[in-house]
């Protein structure tokens, strides 16, 4: 499971500028690659097909539909993603890798029928759209739910390189198919068909990685549903986090004063969506630092500390490793914050020129600035959650994500009341509040690490 850490460590240990640059570039690619490829794929579809599809508004309808499907599928599968990943991690610790594949299939056997029923129910609320559109949308929805389950599982298993390759293949296929489908005059349904084929290719590729890496004589297992192996706090945290990330977007989409109708009841918010998208590109450096620091320094001392505890190491040795582990946590978080702050500053400085180059309204720059800061704070939220999960602080993370959700909803609604000058501040303030609470939780966790390690064992 630490394979990616070994690769990064080898590059860093060479001690040269270029080896370090390669390590961080590699980490940025594997840490942010899947979602960057997803966004770029949708943008390329829009650029290639805007002049072919008649009317051009169909491209906007396609991108809006996919945005809702991505958001909804992440929220719907978020809880089970963490439940499955935790179950598989426990089985691998027990040296029972043959339990991974049945657990994956068992989770999909529960999730996908439920997702289908939910999708069919939502379809009833989409008037004035064709049956083929509904069928393709439902198929894309179910495929996305499955893709996120496999993607998060493989991320938890540290198969980052495979993830990037498969996402590139899936979204690359969508881009390649969207153009000829548009030339054939298939319109919105053709674009959805191209997206569906790309997702099926992506899903098949991810599934093959799991099958080859964790073969098993059994295909379906529901052992993960046993009370002793099912953690409700993980279910809550996974769902709440994805809701928190998308809450402000949904609020702006559903508010008639900040959105426009795109297709049926689906709306988008041009005033909010474009600055948000550009702002998220600024988190790539922070994600690279996050992956390098977590997967090299911290994991190295984390493993040494708990190996010494399990192996009966001397108290002095265990305490030394504990201090080193705590130091790497604090140093890593400080590094993430420092470099993300630099990336944020560069994004703020490049904002006016970027907007002019892209032909965007300069009036959106203040919102872009706020969203860049909010996106950077979200990287810190992810880092804190990740470290807390390493120490099995499931309830702390559940509380953290619920606070993030409630704060984002409340403060975003407040920003709408205060007016356009305050747009975006709701998400940024919610992320800042969550970071502050997360730092307090982590400090308390590190202060009682010996007690939790020795006194809470079964």
N, C-alpha and C positions, 0 to 999 in steps of 0.2 A: 504493500500500500504506500510505501514511501519512495517509490521509483522516481517520481518527478522531483522529489527533494534531492535524491542522489545526483540527478542530472544537473540541477541548478547548483548544487554544492561543488561538483567537479568544475563547472565553469568559474565559479567564484574563487575557488582555491588556486586558480592559476595566477591570480593577483595582478593581472594586467587590466588596463582600461577597457580594451576591446572585449576581453572575456567577461568582464562585469557588465558591459553594455549589452552583450549577447544574452547574458543571463536574464537581465531585466526585460529586454525585448521579447525573449521567449516566454517569460512569465506573463507579460502583458498580453501576448497573443493567446496563450492558453487560458488565462484568467478572464479575459473579456471577449475572446474570439467568438464563441457561440452567439452572444447577443449582438455583437457588432456585425457579424455575417448576416444575421437575421434582418437587421435594420437596413444594411447595405443592399441585401437582396430585394427588399420591398421598394427601396428607392430606385434601383436599377430597373425594376419592372415598370415603375412609373415613368422613368425617363425614356425607356425604349418604346413603350406602348402608347405614350400620351398622344403622339401624332398619328397613330394608326387606328386606335379604338374610336369608334363613333357611336355616341358623342363622347368627347374626352372626359366628361364627368364620371363615366363608368370606371375610370382608373381610380378616381377619388373614392367612389363607392367600394371598390375592391379593397383599397388600403384601409378604409374605415372598418369594413367588415372584418378584415384580418386582425386589426388592432383590438376590436371587441373580443374576437375569438381567443387571441393570445391572453388578454387580461382575464377573461372568464375561466379559461382552462387552467391558468396558473393558480387562481384562487380556489377552483374546485379540487384540484389535485394537491394543493400545497400541504395539507395536513398529512395525507397518506405518503407523500414524498419522504417526510422526516421519519414517519413510523417505519417504513420499509428500510430506509437507510440504516436506522439504528438497529433494527432486527438483523440485517445482514452483517453489520459491523460486529455485533455480539457473536454471531455464528462463526465469523472468521477468526475472532479471538479464541473461540473454542476449537479452532482448527477443523471446522465442519463446512468447508466451502460448497459442498454439494447441496446445502440448504438455500443457497442464494437464488438459483434459477426457479425452483418451485415457489419460493416466496414472491418473486417477481410476477410469475404467472398467476398466483393466487390473488395478489393485489390487483392486477389488471382485471381478473375475473370478477372482482367486486366493484372496481371503479368504473369500468367501461359500460356495463349495463345501466348503472345509475346515471352516468354521463349522457347516455343515449336517451333515457327517459326525461332528464332535465332539458336536453336539447330539443326534444320533441315538444315539451311543454312551452319552452320559450318561443318556438316557431309559431305557436298559435297567436303570439302577440306581435307578429310581423305581418301586418296587412299589406296588400298591394304589391306583393312580390311573387315571382313565379315558382312553380313547384320544383323545377330543376335547381334554381338558386337555393331553395330551402334544403334540398337533398344534399347538394354539394357542401353547403355550410354546415349541415349536421355531420357529414363525414369528416370535414376538416376539424370540427370541434372535438370529435371522438379521437381522431388521430393525434391532435395536439395534446390531449390529456395523457395519452400513452407516451408520447415523445418526452413530455416533462418528467414522467415517472422514471423512464430509462436514463434521461440526461442527468437528473439529480442523483440517481443511484450510481452511475458511472463517475460523476464528480466526487461523490463520497468515497468511491473506491480508487480515486486518484488517477482515473484513466482520462486525463485532460487532453492528451494528444489525439486519442481516438475521437473524443467529442468534437474537437475542432475540424478534423478531417471529415467526419460524417455530416456536420452542419454545413461545411463547405459543399459537400456533394449534394445534400438535400436542397439547399437554397440555390446552388448553382444550377441544378436541374430545373427549378422553378423559373429562373431567369431565362434559361435556354428554351424552355417550352412556351413561355408566355408570348414571346415574339411571333413564332409561327402560328400559334393559336389565335393571336390577334389578327394576323394577316388573313386567316381563314374566315374572319368576321364573326367569331364566336363570342365576342363581347365580354361582358362581366362573367358569364358562366365559363368561358374559356380561361380567363385568368384564375378563377377559383379551381378549375380542373388542373391547371398547371401547378398551383400551390398544393393541391391535394396529392398529386403525383410526387412532388418534391418531398412532402412530409412522409409519404409511404416509403420512399427510398431512404430517407433519414431514419425512420423507425426500423426498417429492416436492417440497416447497417448497425444501429445501436444494439439491436437484439442479437445480432451475430457476435458482437463483441462480448456480450454477457454469456452467450452459449459456449463460445470457445474458451473464455476465461474461467468459467465456473460450470463445467459439465455436471450433469446429474442424471441418475437413472429414473428419478421421479420428475414429473412435469408440473404438477400443480400441488401446492401446499397451502394450508390455512393455519399453520402453526403460529404465525405471527399474530393471530387474533386471540391467542390465549391471554388470559388476564395478566399473567406474570410477564408477558413479553409485549404487551400493548400499552403504550404510554399516552394517556389522554393529553398530558401537557405538551407533548410534541405535536399532536393533532391541532391543539389550540394555537401553538406558536406558529406552525407552518401556515395555517389559514390566516391568522391575524397579520402576519408579516406581509403576505401578498396583498391582503386587503389594504394595509397601511400604505404600501407603495403606490397602489392605484387609486386610493380614495380621492385625492385631490383632483385627479384626472376625470374621474366619473362625475364629481361635483360640477366641474366646469363644463363637461359634456351635457349634463342634464339641465343646466341652468339656461333658459332661453336667451337671456341677455348676453351670454358669453359663448354661445354655440350656434351652429347652423344645422338645418336638417340635411342629411346626406342621402339616406335610403330608408324608407319606411320610418320606424321610430328611432333609428340609429342616427346620432348626431356627433359632430366633431367641433372642436374649439380651435380655430386657426390662430386666435390670439394667444393661446396657451400652449398648444401642441408643438409648434415649431421651435420656440425658445427652449422648451423642455427637452426635445430631441437633441438639439445642438449642445445643451448643457451636459447631457449624459456622456457625450464623447470626451468630456474633460476628465472622466474618472478612470480612464485607461491607465495613466501612470500610477494612481493610487492603488488600483487593483494589482498592478505588477509588483509594487513594493509589498503589498499585503501578502501575495502568494510567496514571494521570496522569503520574507521574514518568518512567516508562519511555517512554511514547509522546509526551512533549513534550520535556523538557529533554535526556534522555539520547539519544534518537533524533536530535534536532536536531544535537548535536555529534558524534555517531557518524557521521552522514552527511557532515557538513562535513569531518571528519578524513579519512575514506577517499576522499572526492571530491578533497581536496587531494593525497593520496598518488597517486591515479590520474591527476590532472590536472597533476602536476609542480609542485606548489606549493613555495615556498622552505622550507628546513629550519626556519627560525625560525617561520614561519607554521604548519607542521605540528606543531611542538613545542608551540606555544601552544594549538592545537586539541586536541592530545593531553591537555594538562594540564586544559583545560576539560572534556573528556569524562570523564576520571578523577574530577574533582571532582563532576560531576553523578551519576556512579555512586555515589560514597560518600555524597553528600548525599541522593540518592534512597533508598538503603537505610536511612540513618538516619531519614528521614522515615517510611518504611514501619514501621520498628521502633517509633518513637515513637507514632504514631497507633494502631498495632495494640495497643500496650501500654495506651493510654488506653481503647480499645474493650474490651480484656480486663478492665481494672479495673472499668469500668461494668457489664460482664456479671457479674462476680463480686458486685458490690454489688446488682444486680437479681436475682440468683439466688434467694434465699429467697422474695421476693414473686412471682417468675415461677412457681416450683414450687407455691406456695400457690394462685395463680390457676388453674393448669392441673390442680390436684388431684393432683399427683405426690408421691411419697413423699420426705420431707425427708432420709431416710437416703441418697438418691442425690446429695445436694448435693456432698459431697467429690469424688466421681467427676466431676461436672459441672465443678467448679473446675479440676481437673487437665486435663480435656479441652479447656476453653477455652484454657488455656495451650498445650496441644499443638497445637490448631488454629491459634493465632496463630503458633506456630513454623513450621507447615507453610506459611503465607503467605510467610515468609522463605525457606524452602526453594525455593518456586516462583520467587521473585524472583531468587535466586542462580542457579538453573538457567537462567532466562530470559536473564540477562546473560551467563552463560558460553556459551550458545548463540550469542549475538550475536558473540562472539569466536571461534566455531567450536571451542570446547574440548570436543569430543565425548567424548573419553576421560575427561576430568575429570568430566563429568556422569555418564557410565556408572559410574565409581567411586563417585560420590556417591550415586547411586540404589541401587547394590548394598549400600553401607554402611547406608543407610536401611532397606532390606529386612531384611538380616541382623540389624541392631540391634533392629528392631521385633519380629521373631520371637523372638529370644533374650530380650529384656527383658520382653516380654509373657508368655512362658512362665514367666519368673522371678517376675513379679507374681502369677501364679496360684498358684505354690508358696508365696509369702509370705502370701497371704490377701487378703480383700476390701479391707482398708485400703490396699492397694497397687495396686488395679485402676486402669488408666488411666495409671499412671506409666511403663509400658513404652513406649507410643507417644510420650508427651511427652519422655522421655529420649532416645529414638531420634531424634526431630526436633531436639532440642537438639544432639546429637552431630553430626547432619548439617549443621546451620547452622554449627557451629564449623568443621567440615572445609571447608564451602563457602566460608567467609570466608577461610580460609587459601589455598584454591585460587584464589579471585578476586584476592587480594592478590598472589600470585605471578604470575598472568596479567597484571595491570596493571603490575607491575614490569618485565616483559619485552615490553611491547606493541610497542615499536619493533623488537626482534629478530624477533618473530613476523610483524610486518607486512612487513618488507623482506627477511628472509632465508629465509622459508619459502614464497615464491611459486614456482610452476612455471616 
